[in-house]
Amino acid sequence: MTTLQVPVCVSSDVCSVPERPPRAAMNNGEEWIDEAIERQSLPLLGRVDIALRLIAARGSTEAAHWADAIRKTRVQPAFKGFPQLH
């Protein structure tokens, strides 16, 4: 499974993500998330946020801690670059 597939699979619940992905996959995930942020696409960022929430909700795994940290330090701050929609 490629890093790009992880958010798509998790958010659509089409396939499962291993409880403990290889460290290299998490590092590549950070690069992909940075690229998603650089594209400045609100829908894409929203999908990434949902995928990270689902991974983080899996409990006390390495992947869950990673997803929670990435979401809080990179994805949530990136939302501030968009106008308020409500």
C-alpha positions in Angstrom: 0.0 0.0 0.0 1.4 3.4 -0.9 1.3 6.4 1.4 -1.2 8.0 -0.9 -3.5 5.0 -0.5 -3.6 5.2 3.3 -5.8 8.3 3.6 -8.0 7.2 0.7 -8.5 3.7 2.1 -9.0 4.8 5.7 -11.4 7.6 4.9 -13.5 5.5 2.6 -13.1 2.3 4.7 -12.3 0.3 1.6 -9.3 -1.4 2.9 -7.5 -1.7 6.2 -4.3 -0.1 7.4 -1.9 -2.2 9.4 -1.8 -1.4 13.1 1.9 -0.6 13.0 3.0 0.7 9.6 6.7 0.7 8.8 8.5 3.8 10.0 9.4 4.6 6.3 5.7 4.7 5.4 5.1 7.3 8.2 8.0 9.4 7.0 6.7 9.2 3.4 3.3 10.1 4.8 4.7 13.3 6.3 6.1 14.2 2.8 2.7 13.6 1.2 0.9 15.6 3.9 3.3 18.5 3.3 2.5 18.3 -0.4 -1.2 18.2 0.3 -0.9 21.4 2.4 1.2 23.1 -0.3 -1.6 22.5 -2.9 -3.8 24.7 -0.8 -6.9 22.6 -1.5 -9.5 22.8 1.2 -11.3 19.6 0.1 -8.0 17.7 0.0 -6.9 19.0 3.4 -10.3 18.0 4.8 -9.9 14.5 3.5 -6.4 14.2 5.0 -7.8 15.5 8.3 -10.6 12.9 8.3 -8.1 10.1 7.5 -5.7 11.2 10.3 -8.7 11.3 12.8 -9.6 7.8 11.9 -6.1 6.5 12.3 -5.7 8.4 15.6 -8.9 6.8 16.8 -7.5 3.3 16.5 -6.1 3.6 20.0 -2.6 3.5 21.5 -0.6 2.5 18.5 2.5 4.1 17.0 0.4 5.0 13.9 -2.3 6.5 16.1 0.1 8.7 18.0 1.8 9.7 14.7 -1.5 10.6 13.1 -2.6 12.7 16.1 0.6 14.6 16.2 0.7 15.3 12.4 -2.9 16.4 12.5 -2.3 18.8 15.4 1.0 20.3 14.3 0.5 20.5 10.5 -3.0 19.9 9.3 -5.0 22.0 11.8 -2.7 25.0 11.4 -3.0 24.7 7.6 -6.8 25.2 7.9 -6.1 28.7 9.3 -4.9 29.7 5.8 -8.5 29.4 4.4 -11.3 31.9 4.9 -13.9 31.0 7.6 -16.9 29.4 5.9 -19.4 29.8 8.7 
